[in-house]
């Protein structure tokens, strides 16, 4: 059972894992002024480089192969399946945040997509215009009073904050596959989820420019604040057709990575 729990930890935070593995190495541009939310920038940049190396060596080639052999309708179904498994977590955290309406939407989506949507492979609830906001325990901690938090790049898990990292255990135990008592199946599903998410980002690799580390950090923090405020900050800056919050590093070379270690 312990082996099973170790597998589900990575699975429950696979969204962050995919983001982290897409984080490229930092450029050699000098940092003139320390970011107020990133006092550990030296450490974070080195973890950033490590995540990039793992992505280039393992995840990205696998994602390319997956997309090459998997029909688009199948890829869509896989993404829908894992998204549907996140609805119970959204429902619970919505209740903890005092948002019963969003909790009801999440429960409705889960029931509809699990039944009519054939185990979540078809997002029938969205076709019925039943949509809500995703919620996790990091957002719950923010609502409970833990406001701004230090930016932290986790090995393999990628961009986060101290607050959001503290919410990872609760997110793990509220993901349905946590209770699947089959370590091999859990590992296979976790790997599929990560690869599918990474494959969905392959076409968006030309949007990051300049200092990759700073770009990703600032974009991630801005998006996180938008999620926590439920959009009260204004329009989602990453919802426009000409901008996606996608992290990748195809144009990163080994020289850049080596230089980042010396910063």
C-alpha positions as CSV (number, residue, x, y, z in Angstrom):
1,X,0.0,0.0,0.0
2,X,2.9,2.4,0.7
3,X,4.2,1.9,-2.8
4,X,0.8,2.8,-4.1
5,X,0.7,6.0,-2.1
6,X,4.0,7.1,-3.4
7,X,2.8,6.7,-7.0
8,X,-0.4,8.7,-6.3
9,X,1.6,11.6,-4.9
10,X,3.0,12.3,-8.4
11,X,-0.3,11.6,-10.0
12,X,-2.3,14.0,-8.0
13,X,0.0,16.9,-8.8
14,X,0.6,15.9,-12.4
15,X,-0.6,19.3,-13.6
16,X,2.3,21.0,-11.8
17,X,4.6,18.2,-12.9
18,X,3.9,18.9,-16.6
19,X,4.3,22.6,-16.1
20,X,7.6,22.1,-14.2
21,X,9.1,19.8,-16.8
22,X,8.2,22.3,-19.5
23,X,10.1,25.0,-17.7
24,X,13.2,25.8,-19.7
25,X,16.6,27.0,-18.6
26,X,17.2,30.6,-17.6
27,X,18.9,33.0,-19.9
28,X,22.2,34.6,-19.0
29,X,20.7,38.0,-18.7
30,X,21.7,39.7,-15.4
31,X,19.0,40.1,-12.8
32,X,19.1,43.8,-12.0
33,X,16.5,43.8,-9.3
34,X,15.3,41.0,-7.1
35,X,11.6,40.1,-7.6
36,X,9.7,40.6,-4.3
37,X,8.0,37.3,-4.6
38,X,11.2,35.4,-5.6
39,X,13.8,35.8,-2.8
40,X,15.2,32.3,-3.6
41,X,15.9,33.1,-7.2
42,X,19.4,31.5,-7.3
43,X,18.0,28.2,-6.1
44,X,14.9,28.4,-8.2
45,X,16.9,29.0,-11.4
46,X,19.1,26.0,-10.8
47,X,16.0,23.8,-10.3
48,X,14.6,25.3,-13.4
49,X,17.6,24.2,-15.4
50,X,17.3,20.6,-14.0
51,X,13.7,20.4,-15.0
52,X,14.6,21.6,-18.5
53,X,17.2,18.8,-18.8
54,X,14.6,16.2,-17.8
55,X,12.1,17.5,-20.2
56,X,14.5,17.6,-23.2
57,X,15.9,14.1,-22.4
58,X,12.6,12.3,-21.6
59,X,9.3,14.1,-21.6
60,X,9.4,16.0,-24.9
61,X,10.5,13.2,-27.1
62,X,7.9,10.9,-25.5
63,X,5.2,13.5,-26.1
64,X,6.2,13.9,-29.7
65,X,5.9,10.1,-30.2
66,X,2.6,10.0,-28.4
67,X,1.1,12.7,-30.6
68,X,2.5,11.1,-33.7
69,X,0.8,7.8,-33.1
70,X,-2.4,8.8,-31.2
71,X,-5.4,10.1,-33.2
72,X,-6.6,13.5,-32.1
73,X,-10.0,12.3,-30.9
74,X,-8.2,9.8,-28.6
75,X,-6.0,12.6,-27.2
76,X,-9.1,14.7,-26.5
77,X,-10.7,11.8,-24.7
78,X,-7.6,11.2,-22.6
79,X,-7.5,14.8,-21.6
80,X,-11.2,14.8,-20.7
81,X,-10.8,11.7,-18.6
82,X,-8.1,13.2,-16.4
83,X,-9.9,16.5,-16.2
84,X,-13.1,14.8,-15.0
85,X,-11.1,13.1,-12.2
86,X,-10.3,16.6,-10.8
87,X,-13.9,17.5,-10.3
88,X,-14.3,16.0,-6.8
89,X,-11.3,18.0,-5.6
90,X,-12.9,21.1,-7.1
91,X,-16.2,20.3,-5.3
92,X,-14.5,19.9,-1.9
93,X,-12.3,22.9,-2.1
94,X,-15.3,25.0,-3.4
95,X,-17.2,24.1,-0.2
96,X,-14.2,24.9,1.9
97,X,-14.0,28.3,0.3
98,X,-17.7,29.0,0.8
99,X,-18.7,28.6,-2.9
100,X,-21.6,26.1,-2.9
101,X,-22.6,27.0,-6.4
102,X,-19.3,26.1,-7.9
103,X,-19.2,22.9,-5.8
104,X,-22.6,21.9,-7.2
105,X,-21.4,22.6,-10.7
106,X,-18.3,20.4,-10.1
107,X,-20.5,17.5,-8.8
108,X,-22.9,17.8,-11.7
109,X,-20.0,17.8,-14.2
110,X,-18.5,14.7,-12.6
111,X,-21.8,12.8,-12.5
112,X,-22.7,13.7,-16.1
113,X,-19.3,13.1,-17.6
114,X,-18.8,9.9,-15.7
115,X,-22.1,8.4,-16.9
116,X,-23.3,10.0,-20.2
117,X,-19.7,11.0,-21.0
118,X,-18.5,7.3,-20.7
119,X,-16.2,7.6,-17.8
120,X,-15.3,11.1,-18.6
121,X,-13.9,10.5,-22.1
122,X,-16.5,12.9,-23.5
123,X,-17.0,16.3,-21.8
124,X,-20.8,16.2,-22.2
125,X,-21.3,18.7,-19.4
126,X,-19.5,21.4,-21.3
127,X,-21.8,20.8,-24.3
128,X,-24.6,21.4,-21.9
129,X,-22.9,24.6,-20.9
130,X,-22.3,23.4,-17.4
131,X,-18.9,25.0,-16.6
132,X,-17.2,26.3,-13.4
133,X,-13.9,27.1,-12.0
134,X,-11.2,24.6,-11.0
135,X,-10.3,24.9,-7.3
136,X,-7.4,23.3,-5.3
137,X,-6.2,23.4,-1.7
138,X,-3.6,26.0,-2.5
139,X,-6.4,28.3,-3.5
140,X,-8.3,27.3,-0.3
141,X,-5.4,28.3,1.8
142,X,-5.3,31.7,0.1
143,X,-9.0,32.2,0.8
144,X,-8.4,31.2,4.4
145,X,-5.9,34.1,4.8
146,X,-2.6,32.9,3.5
147,X,-2.1,35.6,1.0
148,X,1.0,36.3,-1.0
149,X,3.6,33.5,-0.8
150,X,7.2,33.1,-1.9
151,X,7.7,31.7,-5.4
152,X,9.3,28.2,-5.4
153,X,10.4,26.0,-8.2
154,X,10.1,22.4,-7.2
155,X,12.3,19.6,-8.7
156,X,10.2,18.0,-11.4
157,X,7.0,19.6,-10.1
158,X,7.9,23.0,-11.4
159,X,6.5,26.5,-10.5
160,X,4.7,26.8,-7.2
161,X,4.7,28.8,-4.0
162,X,5.3,27.8,-0.4
163,X,1.5,28.1,0.1
164,X,0.7,25.9,-2.9
165,X,3.3,23.4,-1.9
166,X,1.7,23.1,1.5
167,X,-1.6,22.2,-0.3
168,X,-0.2,19.3,-2.3
169,X,-0.9,16.6,0.3
170,X,-4.5,17.6,0.4
171,X,-4.7,17.7,-3.3
172,X,-3.2,14.2,-3.5
173,X,-5.8,12.6,-1.2
174,X,-8.7,14.2,-3.0
175,X,-7.8,12.8,-6.4
176,X,-9.8,9.6,-7.1
177,X,-6.9,7.6,-8.3
178,X,-5.3,7.9,-4.9
179,X,-7.7,5.1,-3.8
180,X,-6.8,2.8,-6.6
181,X,-5.0,0.0,-4.9
182,X,-2.9,-1.0,-7.9
183,X,0.5,0.6,-8.1
184,X,1.3,-0.4,-11.6
185,X,-2.0,0.9,-13.0
186,X,-1.6,4.1,-11.1
187,X,1.9,4.6,-12.5
188,X,0.7,3.9,-16.0
189,X,-2.1,6.4,-15.7
190,X,0.1,9.0,-14.2
191,X,2.6,8.7,-17.0
192,X,-0.2,8.9,-19.6
193,X,-1.6,12.0,-18.0
194,X,1.8,13.8,-18.0
195,X,2.6,12.8,-21.5
196,X,-0.8,13.8,-22.8
197,X,-0.5,17.2,-21.2
198,X,3.0,17.7,-22.5
199,X,1.8,16.8,-26.1
200,X,-0.8,19.4,-25.9
201,X,1.8,22.1,-25.5
202,X,4.1,21.2,-28.4
203,X,2.6,23.7,-30.8
204,X,3.0,26.6,-28.4
205,X,6.8,26.7,-28.1
206,X,7.6,30.0,-29.8
207,X,5.8,32.3,-27.4
208,X,8.4,32.5,-24.7
209,X,11.3,34.9,-25.4
210,X,13.9,36.8,-23.5
211,X,14.8,35.5,-20.0
212,X,12.7,32.3,-19.9
213,X,12.9,32.0,-16.2
214,X,11.5,35.5,-15.5
215,X,8.9,35.1,-18.2
216,X,7.5,31.9,-16.8
217,X,7.7,33.0,-13.2
218,X,5.8,36.3,-13.8
219,X,3.2,34.6,-16.0
220,X,2.7,31.8,-13.5
221,X,2.3,34.2,-10.6
222,X,-0.1,36.4,-12.5
223,X,-2.2,33.4,-13.6
224,X,-2.3,32.1,-10.1
225,X,-3.5,35.4,-8.7
226,X,-6.2,35.4,-11.3
227,X,-7.3,31.9,-10.3
228,X,-7.4,32.8,-6.6
229,X,-9.4,35.9,-7.1
230,X,-11.9,34.1,-9.4
231,X,-11.1,36.6,-12.2
232,X,-11.8,39.7,-10.2
233,X,-8.4,41.0,-11.3
234,X,-9.9,41.3,-14.8
235,X,-9.7,39.2,-17.9
236,X,-7.6,36.1,-17.9
237,X,-4.4,37.3,-19.6
238,X,-3.8,33.8,-20.9
239,X,-7.2,33.1,-22.4
240,X,-6.7,35.1,-25.6
241,X,-6.3,33.1,-28.8
242,X,-2.9,34.7,-29.4
243,X,-1.4,33.9,-26.0
244,X,-1.3,30.6,-24.1
245,X,0.4,30.0,-20.8
246,X,2.6,27.2,-22.2
247,X,6.1,26.4,-21.1
248,X,8.6,24.9,-23.3
249,X,12.3,25.1,-24.3
250,X,12.9,23.9,-27.8
251,X,15.2,26.8,-28.6
252,X,17.2,26.4,-25.4
253,X,20.7,25.2,-26.1
254,X,23.2,23.4,-23.8
255,X,25.3,26.6,-23.6
256,X,22.5,28.5,-22.0
257,X,22.0,25.7,-19.4
258,X,25.7,25.7,-18.5
259,X,25.7,29.5,-18.1
260,X,22.7,29.4,-15.8
261,X,24.5,27.1,-13.4
262,X,27.2,29.8,-13.0
263,X,24.8,32.6,-12.1
